[in-house]
Amino acid sequence: AEIDDAVQLGILHYSEWIKTYSGVIPQLFLAVKSAERSTADFLSTGCKDIIVACKEDKIVGFCGFGAFRGT
């Protein structure tokens, strides 16, 4: 992903969270999420270590990767 992809990534990330987790996790948790917050998160990392899947110049999926952070 490129930094110019941050807005599309943010919108996709937010919308999929809402679709996937509505009715599954507490609404209060989802209420604090937004496309703008997701976009800001992608911008803060410079879209580093993200691969995007595109269809007709639109991002339809993505995968983030990096070093293992667990113990």
Secondary structure, DSSP 8 states (H G I E B T S, - for coil): --GGGHHHHHHHHHHHHHHHHBTTB-HHHHHT--HHHHHHHHHHHTTTTEEEEEETTEEEEEEE--S----
